[in-house]
Amino acid sequence: MATPQSSRQSSYSSISGQIRMHTIQVDSVQRWMEDLRHMTEVECMCVLQSKPIGVDEDAPGELIVSAVGEHVTRDNLQTLLKRALVVSTELGKMFQRLEKRRWQRVHSTAVRVNCHVRSLIQEYSAARSAPADMQKYEKSLLEKCMELNVITERCLHTEDEYFLKSMKEAIHEILTDVSDSFSHMIDMALANEIQILIRQIEDSDNVFAISTAISNLLSLTQDGPQLCSIIAKEGAVVALLKICRQDCFSSLYAHALRTVASICCVEEGISQLEKVDGILCLADILTDGACAEATRAEAAAVMAQITSPHHSSTQHLASFLESMQDIVTALISLCESASCGEVFLLASAALANITFFDSMACEILLQLNAVHILLQACRDRRRVDTPYSKDQVVTILANLSVLEQCTADVLEEKGIEQLLVLLSETPSSSSPSEGAACERVQQKAAVTLARLSRDPLVAQTAIQLRAVPRLIELCRSPAERNNSDSVLVACLAALRRLAAESPDSIGPTDHQQLIKPRLVDSFLLCSNMEESFV
């Protein structure tokens, strides 16, 4: 979840006496020195670790007790996330130390876990009235933490292997219970805080207060899918879309939609969006020329998120199909008029996803002169300035190329030349994500070329533009394709398609190694090459 920590050591004194009883023979000063390493003054640590470095009083690290007004919920959430990370880290360490039978470390970690959990519960209870169900979990968790302390302490003063083996199994079971109970308690606490934020969005008429609550929700969505699921289940999508249906809050549309897009990375978010006719709301925003470009771009981002191929659920697609024509038209129009690369990326990403699950979208795009719009955008660095945008463009072209009527549009717009440019796409930095995007661009450019080369005129045009040497280079030189197997397969397929139309365009050696064998044999040959031997 998030960062720092705090804790109380009130429970340590109750077991320290027991420890001393078992260690009478050990020098008391030496024992105290050993114990001191694991006994921090947690009240001081709480203050020190929660104080921000700097003078900004509203910095995220401030204590709950200093939070006021609209900052209270934000700081409660941040503190919960910070403490949860600390406890989770300590529990993880304890599992590792238990496996190695490092009993002194196991016990000291159990003491710290107990202190952190007790401190978290006490501070949260002081700042917020916990629900009854959560209070039950708190009591049960504290009891299990104390049990963990006692049982780990017993392992410090024996060398009986049979006893330690049985204790290890018992500790592991209790530790698993503590982990599960803690996780559930934190989920309940987060849900409680999220409900407060959602009520602020639903009940307030103040634009600033609503904006602050939305910002807090958006910040929470960045902490992973588990938190997004909680946010969705508590009804955040419903509340945010309600904002997007009120003219008086038009200044908040983009902010609310960006948060909806983040929440919809999980199935629960998409399900909530479907229940309140969210797709119809998105379609209305996308087709409303009076809406600001930023707002329409965020609506496109939501559309891209809910149509992502990574989602297993497709129930929402039924209502999407009803608005398909309007949505696709609005998105390609946004691509054409985009004032910057980010807007184009969001709109084109939504279109790319849409073309995957319904061929009707491809037909609509061809009717809307999409090939012209997309290829023109590729030549405009203001709109298409990264491999990520090019990836979306070539994805759409690859899906459109399945339809025969796409061929004429590509030839008319000199699209083969652009595909060859995309085959030479290379990363401008060492970023792994950028490298992966370049691989996808190369692969899909080769796929598109192979599909379009069913038409003899396209094949001849590609050969005249020297597509064959570039495809051979990509096949033979792993460095040219960033060692990507998917690029290799696509290039072999495109090369074989061109060779079928014009066998003379391939040299004898290349034909013998790249065309004549089975595809899998050519693949194995090329994938094992260290250097090009053309």
Salt bridges, closest charged atoms under 4 A:
GLU34 OE1 - ARG31 NH1 3.91
ASP35 OD1 - ARG31 NE 3.68
GLU43 OE2 - ARG8 NH1 2.33
ASP58 OD1 - HIS71 ND1 3.61
GLU62 OE2 - ARG74 NH2 2.79
GLU70 OE2 - HIS71 NE2 3.59
ASP75 OD1 - ARG74 NE 3.19
GLU90 OE2 - ARG112 NE 3.27
GLU99 OE1 - LYS168 NZ 3.65
GLU123 OE1 - ARG83 NH2 3.33
GLU153 OE2 - HIS157 NE2 3.58
GLU161 OE1 - ARG101 NH1 2.78
GLU193 OE1 - ARG128 NH2 2.84
GLU267 OE2 - HIS311 ND1 3.50
GLU298 OE2 - ARG258 NH2 2.58
GLU342 OE2 - ARG258 NH2 3.98
ASP380 OD2 - ARG382 NH2 3.36
ASP380 OD2 - ARG383 NE 2.92
ASP391 OD2 - ARG440 NE 2.75
ASP391 OD1 - LYS444 NZ 2.82
GLU413 OE1 - HIS372 ND1 2.98
GLU425 OE1 - LYS390 NZ 3.08
GLU473 OE1 - ARG470 NH1 2.82
GLU480 OE1 - ARG470 NH1 2.66
ASP510 OD1 - ARG476 NH2 2.97
ASP521 OD2 - ARG518 NE 3.07
